[in-house]
Amino acid sequence: MKNLILFISALTMFSCQEKNTHTFKQEDKNDFTFATWTNSVGEFDKTKWETKLAFYDSLGITEALVNASPEFLNQLVPLANEKNIKIHAWIWTLNRPNDTITNKHPDWYSVNRAGKNSLEYRAYVDYYQWLSPFHPGAREYIKNNVRKLTKIKGLASIHLDYVRYVDVILGADLQPKYGLVQDYEMPEYDYGYHPIAREGFKQIFGKDPLDFEHPELSTEWRQYRLNAISTLVNELVEIAHESDHKMSAAVFPFPEMSRQMVRQAWDDWKLDSAYPMVYNNFYRENVKWIGFAIEQGVRDVDFPIYAGLYSPALKDPKDLEKAIKLVKEKGAKGFSIFTADNLTPEQKAIFKKLKKEFSNEQNQK
């Protein structure tokens, strides 16, 4: 009980915490970075990765966010350093599909307003298997995953992904794919109702959120759940910084939108950088919307922003060029594409064209 009270106090005091004070080297602020997300497949293959890194280099890509085991990354980082490409350790944080360790602890998983556990009820897709940020065991497991990555020397950052709740509202273009019209917050997609969360909330407010007629409309209940994610992230940042590692995260397009759609208040996080996934086609928006979202994120936080672009949404090379130039104009320090591995020849040509153009601009300063 004592530990629970201390945990609750940490959540309620969160809003008073200071913003990130981690400093950056001057060169980090000047260069406009080309990056990509990519997955490891199978065992580490040096020849394969030499080819992949050479391909990235040909496009002007200087950073890769790689989803791989610590063992894999330990072999990749030195190889990438030889090619002057920085490697970020991309980790799935709260969404842990088919995790053989967490599967043994059903009580670690997030619970929705209908009372269903995320391990047993898979919202939208089978790989949605979300841990609860309220369960101490789940939080410690996530911290240990990050601690393992801090043992890797030479990482550009530890890159958090899926550090939020299940999408309570999907993007407009995604809803029809699941036969949904989400014009209100449906109980089966509204998560964060773990028994520990409800008990902690009750200790502060004297009420169980499930007793509310519309708990999804409670400002206090929403903020309480936001704080659980934010305190977890900031504890992970501390772990990274203790080992002199930077911490970045893939996040939803801009903070207010993130709060509403996935209960993610990333402007309260002490990150070293963020990668807002401005996938405009998910929301049936045009390229100009990408600029709006990035501009909003730049205004809301005091750490660098790198735009997350979605290559299938920018198949027209003119749209890709416009998007890259727009995010640069709006204050992003670079972008990461998902993913360079499936770019068309026309899209590759845009990468090469803009890298040369931006390099010439930099040399003229």
Secondary structure as UniProt FT lines:
FT   HELIX           2..12
FT   HELIX           14..16
FT   HELIX           26..30
FT   STRAND          33..39
FT   HELIX           46..58
FT   TURN            59..60
FT   STRAND          63..67
FT   HELIX           70..82
FT   TURN            83..84
FT   STRAND          86..92
FT   TURN            97..98
FT   TURN            100..101
FT   HELIX           102..104
FT   HELIX           106..108
FT   STRAND          111..112
FT   TURN            113..114
FT   TURN            118..120
FT   TURN            126..127
FT   STRAND          130..131
FT   TURN            133..134
FT   HELIX           136..149
FT   TURN            150..151
FT   TURN            153..154
FT   STRAND          157..161
FT   TURN            172..174
FT   HELIX           175..178
FT   HELIX           187..189
FT   HELIX           195..205
FT   HELIX           209..211
FT   HELIX           215..217
FT   HELIX           219..242
FT   TURN            243..244
FT   STRAND          247..251
FT   HELIX           255..262
FT   HELIX           266..268
FT   STRAND          273..277
FT   HELIX           280..283
FT   HELIX           287..300
FT   STRAND          305..310
FT   HELIX           311..314
FT   HELIX           317..329
FT   TURN            330..331
FT   STRAND          334..338
FT   HELIX           340..342
FT   HELIX           345..363
//
